[in-house]
């Protein structure tokens, strides 16, 4: 399962504090970020408790465990400075534009993280030795490189008893 997202923000800022007399600086700033998390393996140890009610077997379960996760994150900041000379002052040539910025990235492949899960389910006997099952599971993976992941799963199935 892969989860990810990206976003960016652009903004213009007028700041004359470093500009010479007769010049006006406008800074264009673009900030973008990207993060992807891929859950490659999950191992849980499930404890289940239920009660029979006729042909129904409702149950609850808890399941602590571990997950192997790949995390790739990056952030980029780029800026440009443009000069707008004051038109009321004659013969003021513009100062050349300036630009800069950089990218910072963080990658961790195959990291192991603690997992805890819990859920509800029900088994329904449809005939002697055969049943259908419906189950909901909520899995939480806290502190994956400062992020928290939540995964909800709904399962349906059937089985035979011998």
C-alpha positions as CSV (number, residue, x, y, z in Angstrom):
1,X,0.0,0.0,0.0
2,X,1.4,3.4,-1.0
3,X,0.2,6.7,0.5
4,X,1.5,10.0,-0.7
5,X,0.9,13.6,-1.5
6,X,2.5,16.7,-2.9
7,X,1.7,20.4,-2.6
8,X,3.2,23.8,-3.4
9,X,2.7,27.4,-2.5
10,X,3.8,30.5,-4.4
11,X,3.9,34.0,-2.9
12,X,5.1,37.4,-3.8
13,X,6.6,39.6,-1.1
14,X,7.5,43.3,-1.5
15,X,10.5,44.2,0.7
16,X,12.6,47.3,0.2
17,X,14.7,47.0,3.4
18,X,17.8,45.9,1.3
19,X,17.1,48.0,-1.7
20,X,19.1,51.1,-2.6
21,X,17.3,54.4,-2.8
22,X,15.0,54.5,-5.8
23,X,14.6,50.7,-6.1
24,X,11.9,48.4,-5.0
25,X,12.5,44.7,-4.6
26,X,9.8,42.0,-5.1
27,X,10.6,38.5,-4.0
28,X,8.8,35.5,-5.6
29,X,9.0,32.5,-3.3
30,X,7.8,29.0,-4.2
31,X,7.7,26.3,-1.6
32,X,6.9,22.7,-2.6
33,X,6.8,19.5,-0.7
34,X,6.4,15.8,-1.5
35,X,6.0,12.8,0.8
36,X,5.3,9.1,0.0
37,X,5.0,6.2,2.4
38,X,4.9,2.6,1.2
39,X,3.9,-0.1,3.6
40,X,5.6,-3.2,2.3
41,X,5.0,-5.8,5.0
42,X,2.8,-6.0,8.2
43,X,3.1,-8.6,10.9
44,X,0.5,-8.6,13.7
45,X,-0.3,-10.9,16.5
46,X,-4.0,-11.1,16.9
47,X,-6.0,-11.8,20.1
48,X,-9.7,-12.4,19.5
49,X,-12.6,-12.7,21.9
50,X,-16.2,-13.4,20.9
51,X,-19.5,-14.8,22.1
52,X,-22.1,-17.0,20.4
53,X,-25.6,-15.8,19.9
54,X,-27.5,-18.5,18.0
55,X,-25.9,-18.7,14.5
56,X,-24.0,-15.5,15.0
57,X,-20.5,-15.1,16.5
58,X,-19.7,-11.4,17.0
59,X,-16.1,-10.7,18.1
60,X,-13.5,-8.0,18.9
61,X,-9.8,-8.2,18.4
62,X,-6.6,-6.4,19.2
63,X,-3.4,-6.9,17.2
64,X,0.0,-5.4,18.0
65,X,2.8,-5.9,15.6
66,X,5.4,-4.4,13.3
67,X,5.4,-3.0,9.7
68,X,8.2,-2.5,7.2
69,X,7.8,0.9,5.6
70,X,9.6,2.9,2.9
71,X,9.5,6.7,3.4
72,X,10.6,9.3,0.9
73,X,10.1,13.0,1.7
74,X,11.4,16.2,0.0
75,X,11.0,20.0,0.3
76,X,12.1,22.6,-2.1
77,X,12.3,26.4,-1.6
78,X,13.1,28.6,-4.7
79,X,13.2,32.4,-4.7
80,X,13.7,35.2,-7.2
81,X,14.3,38.9,-6.5
82,X,13.2,41.4,-9.1
83,X,14.0,45.1,-9.0
84,X,11.4,47.7,-10.0
85,X,13.1,51.1,-10.2
86,X,11.2,54.1,-9.1
87,X,9.8,55.7,-12.2
88,X,9.9,59.2,-10.7
89,X,13.7,59.1,-10.6
90,X,15.1,59.5,-14.1
91,X,17.8,57.1,-15.5
92,X,17.7,54.5,-12.7
93,X,18.8,51.2,-14.3
94,X,17.3,48.1,-12.7
95,X,19.5,45.9,-10.5
96,X,19.9,42.5,-12.1
97,X,17.5,39.8,-10.8
98,X,18.8,37.3,-8.3
99,X,17.6,33.8,-7.5
100,X,18.4,30.9,-5.2
101,X,17.0,28.1,-3.1
102,X,17.5,24.4,-2.7
103,X,16.0,21.1,-2.0
104,X,16.2,19.0,1.1
105,X,15.2,15.3,1.0
106,X,14.9,12.5,3.5
107,X,14.7,8.8,2.6
108,X,14.4,5.7,4.7
109,X,13.9,2.4,3.0
110,X,12.8,-0.7,4.8
111,X,12.4,0.9,8.3
112,X,10.6,-1.1,11.0
113,X,7.8,0.6,13.0
114,X,5.4,-0.5,15.8
115,X,1.8,-1.2,14.7
116,X,-1.3,-1.5,16.8
117,X,-4.7,-2.6,15.4
118,X,-8.1,-3.4,16.6
119,X,-11.5,-4.2,15.2
120,X,-14.9,-5.8,15.2
121,X,-16.3,-8.7,13.2
122,X,-19.0,-11.2,12.9
123,X,-19.2,-14.9,11.8
124,X,-22.6,-16.1,10.6
125,X,-23.3,-19.8,10.2
126,X,-25.1,-20.3,6.9
127,X,-25.2,-24.1,7.1
128,X,-23.6,-26.8,9.3
129,X,-19.8,-26.5,8.7
130,X,-20.0,-23.3,6.6
131,X,-19.9,-19.6,7.6
132,X,-19.5,-16.1,6.2
133,X,-17.5,-13.4,7.9
134,X,-17.5,-9.6,7.9
135,X,-14.7,-7.7,9.7
136,X,-13.5,-4.1,10.1
137,X,-10.0,-3.4,11.2
138,X,-8.4,-0.1,12.2
139,X,-4.6,-0.1,12.1
140,X,-2.5,2.7,13.5
141,X,1.2,3.2,12.8
142,X,2.5,6.1,15.0
143,X,5.7,8.1,14.5
144,X,6.7,7.2,11.0
145,X,9.4,9.8,10.6
146,X,7.2,12.3,12.5
147,X,4.0,11.2,10.7
148,X,1.2,9.0,11.8
149,X,-0.6,6.5,9.5
150,X,-4.1,5.2,9.9
151,X,-5.4,2.3,7.7
152,X,-9.0,1.1,7.8
153,X,-9.8,-2.3,6.2
154,X,-13.1,-4.0,5.6
155,X,-13.0,-7.7,4.9
156,X,-15.6,-10.2,3.9
157,X,-15.1,-13.9,3.4
158,X,-16.3,-17.3,4.0
159,X,-15.0,-20.6,5.5
160,X,-15.6,-24.2,6.1
161,X,-15.3,-26.1,9.4
162,X,-14.3,-29.8,9.3
